[in-house]
């Protein structure tokens, strides 16, 4: 796990960001003390890959709790006393069969093929996603990461100036509308009011800036919706150039951890008749992660829908 100098052994995933951590058992990360080196790598490299893991749901949740409060988007859907379970990104039904292409769940799954950061539409956005491979198809089904930190550092001055110092508004249903108008009208995509975040997130650990955009973004301050759509497409296209992208072909036992403040991601298609199951836990950002520095506030005065548990939308460790 450690080299002769007592540091973690790593190899680069790309020239600009990301490392694979060698011979490391994530299930053994149980305290803040042995988490510290892992968190330092996370701050420096934005994306971490671990191979050959046997991460149980309990260990997955324990690791996530070290990053911060576990995000819980379905708190309102469970019965009183019903426990949180680790969410899956999967085309499998509860009986183990593969969902039909016409299944509404598959439309929602298809929205993951858009470049995005998780939870920019929530009152508290995500800091991290910890994604573990359980079942993988024979081809396709990659997860791609794009460093908005590396892209922002190299972005032409004229493009940067179009968004720098401005806020961006985010709406959950906006990304679903890109897939299906019917999908976007479902109640679960209207649980939270639109959110208004600054366009650049500064990492308080190292001062490095990253463009903060997602498929949920729909309006940039100072532009109308059509102008915003054009600008957001231009910014996304720049940030997802091959130079800034890592494409991960999954093997069972792989775990990817990435910084949602500085990395967009997307899934890629796979043969629809083949099962794919990834376990995903997001953790909410905290003030120590730079949350107050990015916050502008709700984009309108609509109240949050549902119970107090929805408003929180996370599990405190």
Secondary structure by P-SEA (a helix, b strand, c coil): ccccccbbbbbbccccbbbbbcccccccccccccaaaaaaaaacccbbbbccccccaaaaaaaaaaaccbbbcccccccccccccccccccccccccccccccaaaaaaaaccccccccccccccccbbbbbbcccccccbbbbbbcaaaaaaaccaaaaaacccbbbbbbcaaaaaacccccccccccccccbbbbccccccccccbbbbbbcccccccccccaaaaaaaaaaaaaaaaccccbbbbbccccbbbbbbccccccccccccccbbbbbbbbbbbbcccccccccccccccccccccccccccccccc
